[in-house]
Every structure is written in C-alpha cells, then in structure tokens.
Amino acid sequence: MAPYQFIERPTPFNTKGGSTLPIFAVTPAHIETGTIDPIALDWARRAGYKAESGSLLLIPTAEGHLGGALYGLGTNPSEQPYITGRLARTLPAGDWHIETAPLTANRLALGFGLGSYRFDRYKSEKSPAATLMIPRDADAADIKRQLAGVFLARDLINTPTNDMGPNQLEAVFRGLATHYKAEISVISGDDLLKQNFPLVHTVGRASADAPRLLELRWGKKGHRKVTLVGKGVCFDTGGLDIKPAASMLLMKKDMGGAANVMGLALMIMDAKLKVDLRVIVPVVENAISSNAFRPGDIYRSRKGLTVQIDNTDAEGRLILADALAYADEEEPELLIDMATLTGAARVALGPDLPPFFTDDANLAHDLTESSLETDDPIWRLPLYSGYEKDIRTKFADLTNAPAGGMAGAITAALFLKRFVSKAKSWAHFDIYGWAQSERPHSPGGGEAQAIRALFHHIRESLR
C-alpha cells in the first residue's frame, strides 16, 4: 500500500525509467586528484569549479545541450548528511541519476527527497521539478514512507487555519485511519464533559468549531503497546490573555505536535511494525468568546487533579493533561507526547534542536543513539524535581503557568509528568515545528521534528 499523503504531490523520484542525466557529486579532492569522469573533470577545471558545499555546475554537451551536472559536497560532506536536499531545489527540471557520490545510497536519496518538498497549494503557478532515480542499493520503500510521514507533518503545519481547523484536522486524521484500516473514535463538544475530558472542553469551548478528542487504534493486541499523544491546537490566540500580533502570526503551527505524531503513525503503520499502536490527539482552537475560560478559574482534570488557570495562553498543557491521563490508563510500554509547548525551549536550544524529557535513562540513551543514527537532532533536558514547587499553587493542586518565567520548558514537562504514572516509559518532546530558514533538507516553514529518530528507535526496539 502506498503511504497516505494529505496533499497529493508528484514524487521526487523517477518512476518512468528511460534515459536520465548524470550528476557527479564531488568534493574538492575529486577535482584536485582528477578521480571523476574526464569530460566532467575537464569542464570543472575550465570553469574554475571548487566543489563548494551546495554548488551546482551544469555540464553542456558538444552540441550545446544539457549533458549533466557537478554538485559540490564541500570538504566534509559527513557534516551535512542530507546535502543532496539542496540539489533537489537547484537542478533544472528533468530526470537525473547520481553517477558518483561519497554518500550512502539511503542518505543520498532521503536527502534529495526531503529537500524536494514544496508547499505550493496556494500558488497559481507551479513550476516543474527535477526527479531522481533512486540508487539500486537504497531501501526505496523505507525512504518513501519516511518522506510521506515528514511531508504529511509539513503539509498539516503549513496549511492555514481557515483550511486546517478542528473539522479539517479530524478529516485528515480519519483519512489516515481509513488508509491503514485503523479503528477510529471521536469524542466531540459537550460529550467531552460526559466522558470526562474537562480540560479539553474548557480550552476549546469558545471556538465555533467544537473541541474534540481523536483516537486511532492499529495493530495487534499482545504486541508492544506504543501510544502517541499530540497537541492539536489549530490556532492559539492566547485566549483572554491574548497574544500580541507578532506572536500570533505563526499560531497555525500550534497543532505541530498533532501533525508530527500523525506523520510518525504513518511511518509505523506503513512499515507494518509489530506494535499495538494508539494515537490520541486532543483538538481545539483557543479562541475568545463570552464563554472562554478565564485567568483565575480552577478546573478538575480527568485524573482528578485540580488546575488553576494563571494564564489562558498556557493552554497546550491543559489539553495534553487529559489526553495523557487517558493514554496512561492502559499502561502502555512506551508513551510519547509531542507539542509546540513553550517559548522557553526555543530560548534554551533554538528552533532546530527540540528538547525531550524523560525519567527513563535507558530510553533517553536509546533515543539519543537513534537521533545520531538518523541525523534527526534532539537533546535531553532534565525533569529537575527541585522545580516541582513552582507548579504548585495555594488554591489548587497545580498551576498551568508558574510565576517568574524561569525554566519554563522544565516546569511544563513537570506539569505533564503529574498525569503519567502507569506507563512503563514516557518521553515528552517540546518541538517548534517550524524551520525559520532554508536548510539543505528543508525549504523552510512547517517542519517534522524528531519523528525519524522516534521511528528508528521504535523499529530497532522490536528487533
């Protein structure tokens, strides 16, 4: 079965066969020592080509037609394992193949695929793109499913809220479940109160689109129980503690946690991993209306803990609290949650390095190893118990917004930890979900973070 995609897009790979143009991916050493095709080498030396990282030199034929290309990898290509992603955006349209490259086939093809991503749904004119023949020794099926998962996450985040509110996100979730023959259930509106999801209802009740809890089940009972939870705030005004305009501009990406767990679920299901998979996504819009929740309100959570609202802009941890408590009730072996949760995480590590939190040292080690193996960066931050005092408050069990502004990513993780007690292992990922600038493997915009590393970890843990 071909991987599900939210937006149908042309494949970055050549599936037609036939003649293709050669690409010589080279380092400066190849030019100096002359260890490439003589015609390409002669053209490179005549042009003064230095094979700098990401540089492209087109090679003409004797008749003046396009005959191939040289692509520079720089002096240390291992430092940019997905450097071929830039190649996908600089090559002229046409069908190509890699003739030589000091890179593994999988990295070469995955890099090209990741870099080929375009979000042109709202563009009147769409330009043709280059396609690449996947090297014979690459794992084409695995590369395509990883790209499908990453592209799904990017597409969901990039789509503006007028086309990706709670109703539309549910529709995509249902499409994913249908494609992989998974079971799905949805609890919506006031039924959230009847079925004990009070915090999800509280945060989303002011929106014209009802709040809801989406749940997907796939796999076989008795296999390893893996549960994914993703924050699905389709737009965040900040609520009554309204955000300034500059801070609200990118809030279409506040459902990035949901987008990423859906992309990860796609990879797991498409690979037919032997897991008992459960995906839980609380979906809301944090809007402003006469029935919006207020600073100073106190609500009881699904777990029974009471939460004082000290800032309505700290809404993500509220909906995650109910979802995590629900996920935890079935005692999963691995519980992962992902959320665009705190600005403090960006201050600590920047936009490209998402922190994760866990009290399971073995899991932390394995996740770090998977991150290095896949070049999908993550970094562990501590669940420092000394800050537990900061999430306590006088009139309720917990506050959703500790005063002082210090260690905000840690206190948010400690808040969530209070709702997980039965899972064998739990990790919380505080992602940004956005690439602020172009990189070789990304043109910028909505971004999948940590899901390739997580997929690798889950797959390897089953071997």
Secondary structure, DSSP 8 states (H G I E B T S, - for coil): -----SS----SB--S-S--EEEEEE-HHHHHHT-S-HHHHHHHHHHT----TT-EEEEE-TTSSEEEEEEE--S-GGGSTTTHHHHHHHS-SEEEEEEE-SS-HHHHHHHHHHHT----TT-S-----EEE---TTS-HHHHHHHHHHHHHHHHHHHS-GGGSSHHHHHHHHHHHHHHTT-EEEEEETTHHHHTT-HHHHHHHTTSSS--EEEEEEEE-TTSEEEEEEE-EEEEE--TTS---HHHHTTGGGGGHHHHHHHHHHHHHHHTT-SEEEEEEEEEEEE--STT---TT-EEE-TTS-EEE-S-TT--HHHHHHHHHHHHHTT--SEEEEEE---HHHHHHH-SSS-EEE-S-HHHHHHHHHHHHHHT---EE----GGGGGGG--SSSSEESS-TT--SHHHHHHHHHHTT-SS-SEEEEEE---EESS-BTTB-SEE---SHHHHHHHHHHHT-
